[in-house]
Amino acid sequence: MTVLHPLWLLAALACLAMALAARSSALRDGWGRVMNPQVLAWLRPKPATGAGLHPGWIAAAIGFAALSAPAIRADNQNAWRHAEAWLVMVDVSKSMGLDDIRPTRIAAARNAALALSKAAGARAAGLAVFSGDAYLAEPFSFDRRQYEAAAGVLETGLIPTEGSDVARALSLAASIVSDSGVSRARLFILSDAPVVTPAALATAAQFAARGHRIDVLAFAGETTETPAPQDMAANQRLAAAGNGSLVVTDGAGAIDIAALAAESGAAADPLATNPLEAEGWQGIAHWVLVAAIPFLLADMRRRLA
């Protein structure tokens, strides 16, 4: 069993404290100071009278305990889902074929995609490509062989529609993550810092608001003059909107993948060895509230007496 909103338990504890305080005040009624103890014991033959816990406060404590949303494993307790997955999205537009990054931009992006697969550890990894459109190349999987086979043959021109539509890529990424049922996803965009539209920034912000993250790996120097327009500042805003980082490769196409992976605490993250979590929980708050009924009835009887 688990509690989904544990802070409500503090209010339940406060109500229990009030119930104990009410009990203590009932015992300290002052009659013991003015009457003979034997006479007082005869007048109050039942020691429990006035000495029990206040039923109203007990009922309130149970109500707050119900608000903490106690839950048990759902009926489909053998169903599990990916707790976290990494999605690598590679730009395969023609501008990625330039050789200002040695040997070429797309070759450096291929190497980075393979390195990200290894850095993912036990997390599921997926691969997608984009230019003027976007497509899923390899769905989320723990088997790296298919991923590495797909990443190893990435080349420019795979998608007939030319361009670098980041908004379309982000839209596809959001659909992939939603359809897969992944709790948390980390998206890596491997591109040459193309122009980013306001629609792409808005999509990135929505993606991050769901608990995911976007990192941008730029395979182009900040001062590189190329026929394809690039906007490093806009890509920085894109990474910021996605709660991630912008990493610019050096002339040899090298990127410190280990340092990038460690930004999310991957080294100490238990998901690195336990990448699955229970699919769902079933609330039992309504059954907890049933336990408050006898105390409510006792409080009503006490008030009417």
N, C-alpha and C positions, 0 to 999 in steps of 0.2 A: 504494500500500500504506500501511496505517496500523498503529499499535500501540495496542491498547485499554487496556492496563495497563502504561504505560511505567516505573513504579517498579521493576518486576522487572529492568529492564535494569541498574540499579545493582548488584544482586547478580551479574549476569553479568559486569560490569566487574571486580568484586571477585575473581571466580574467575579471570579472565584475569590479574589482578595476581598472584594466588597462583601461577599457572602460570609467569609470568616469574620470580617469586622462587625457585621450585623449580629453574628452569633455572640461575639465577645461583649458587645454593648447590651445584649439581652441578659447575659449573665451578670453584668455589673449594674443591676437595677437599684442598688442602694439599700434594699431591705435588710441585707445581712448586717448593716451597721446599727439598725434600730430595733431589731427583733432578736429574740432568742433563737439560736440555730435549731433547737429541737422543734419549736413552734413553727418556724419557717419550713422545716422539712415536712411537718404534718400538713401545713397549708399547701405545700407544693409536693405532693407525694410522688410525682413523676419527674425525675431529674431531666428527662428529655424535653419537657415542656419549656418552650422559649429558648432551648439550648441548641436546637438543630440548625443546620445551615438554611439560610433564607432561600425558599424555593424560587422566588422571582429572579434572584441573581443567578441561581443555578441554571434556570431556563435561558437567561440571557447569555450565559457562558456557552451553553450548547448551541445557541443560535449563531454566535460568532465562530464557534468551531466549524459549523456547517459552511459559513462563508469562506473558510479557508480552503474549501473545495477538496475534501479528501477524495481520493480516487484509487481504484484498483485496476490491475491490468485488464484490458478489454478481452472480450470473449475470444477474439482472434489473437491470443497471446503468443502464438507461434509465428505471427507475421512480423517481419522486421523491415526496416527501410534504411537507406543510406543516411547516416547522420550528417556527413559532409562529403562533398565531391568537388573536384576541380574540372573546369571546362576550359580548354585551350582553343582559342579562336584565332586562326591565322589568315592574314590578308594575302590573297593570291592575285592581286591586281598587277598589271604590267609594270607599274613603277617599282614593285618589289624585285624585279629582275635587274635593277641597277647594281653596278659593282663598286659604288663608293664605300660600301661595307664589304670587306673581303670574306669569302670570294664573291658572294652576292648577298643582297638583302634576304632573299628567300632561303638561301642556304643557311645563313645565320639563324633565321627564324625556325628552320627545320631542326637545327641542333638545339635551339632553346626549347622547342616543343618536346623533344626527346628527353632533355634534362628535366623538364617539369614533370614528365611522367615518372621519372625515378624519384624526384623530390616529393611526390605525392604520398609516398609510403604505402600504407594499407588503404588509403582513401580510393574511392572510385574515380576514374579519370575518363573524360570524353574529349573528342576532337571535332571541331567545326571549321569551315572555311567561308570566307566572304570576299566579295569585291563589289560589283553592282547589286548582287543578290547574296544570299547566305544559305548554306546547306550544312546539315549534320553529316560528318564523315564517319564518326565512330561514337556510338552511344556510351553512356556511363557503364564502366565495367571494371572489375578487378583484374581481369586478364590483360596484361600489357602487350601481348604478342600482336593482337589485331591493331591496337593503338599504334604501336611502333611501326608496323607494316604500312599503315595509312600515312603516318607522319613522314616516313622515309621517302615517299614518292610525291610529296607536295611540290608543285611547280606553278609558275604563273600561267594564267590562261586556262585554268581548270574550269572556271565559270565563264560562259560566253558573255554575260553582261559585264561590261567594263565599268570601273569606278571603285570607290572605297566608301560604301554606304555604311557608316558606323551605326546609324540608327536602325537599319535593317538587321545588322548583326546582333545588336542588343535585343531587338525584338525576338529574334530566333532564340537567343540565349535564355531569355525569360520564359519562352514557351518550353524549351528543353527542360529547364529546371522545374517548372511547374508540373509538367507531365510525368517527370520521373519521381516526384514526391520527395525530393531531397530537402532535408531540413535547412541546411546552410550550404551555399555554393560559393566558390571563389572562381571568378572569371578572369582569364588572362587574355588580353587582346594584343596580339603580335602584329604590328603594322609599321608603316613608315610615317607615322604622325600625320594622317590626312586631316582635311578640314572636318571639324565637328560641328554639327548643326545644333540649334537649341532643342530640337526634338530628341536628339541623342542624349543631351545633358539631362533632359527631363526623364527619359527612360532609365538612365543610369541612377538618378536619384530615387526613382520608384523601386528599382532593383535593390538598391542598398537599404531602402526602408523596410524591406522584407527580411533583413538580416544577412544579406549576401554582400559580396565584396568584388570590386573591379580593380584590377591592376593593368596598367598599360606599359607594354614593352616596345619602345620606339627604335626601329632599326634604320636610323638616319641621323646624321649629325645636325646639331642645332643651326649650323651655318651652311649646311650643304645646299648648293643651288642645283635644283633638278627641275625637269619639265613638269613634274607632278607637284601641285601645290601642297604644302605642308604647314601645319600650325601647331608648334610645340606648346604654346601657351594654352590653346584650346584643349589639347590633350592632357595638360596638367589639370585643367578644370574638370575634364572628364573623369580622371582618376580621383580627384577630390570629391566629386559628386558620388562616386561609387565607394567612398571610404577606403580607397586604396592608394597606390603610389604610382608615379611615373618613373620608369627606369629607361635611360638612354644608353644604348650600346656604344662601345668604343669602336674604333676603326676596324678592329679585327672581329667584330661581332660578338664579343664576349660580354656576358652578363653574369653577375654573381647570383645564381639561382638559389643557393643555400641561404644567403642573407635575405633574399626576397621572401623565401618560404618561412624564415624565422620571424618575420614581422608580425605574423599572426600567432606567434608562440607555438609553431609547429613542433619544435624540438621537445617541448614538455607537454604537448597536447595528448591526452589519452586517446583521442580519435585516431592517432597514428597507429595504434595497435587494436583499437576497438571501434571500427568505423560504422557499426550498426547500432540502432536504438529501437526500442519498442515502438510499434506503429501507432498505438493510441492507448488512452486510459478511459475508464468508465467511472463517472462520478457517482458517489454514494451519499452526497450531502442530504438528499431527501430522507434517507434512512436515519441519518444522525438527528434530523429535526424531529423525527418520531419520538426519540428519547426525551425530548423536552416537554411532551404533552403531559405526563404525570406531574411534573413540577409546576406547569402552568395551572393545572387543576388544583393542586395543593395551594398555590398562591391565591387563587380565586376563593377557595374555601376559607383561607386564613383571613382574607379581607372582609368576607361576609360574616365571619364569626363575631 
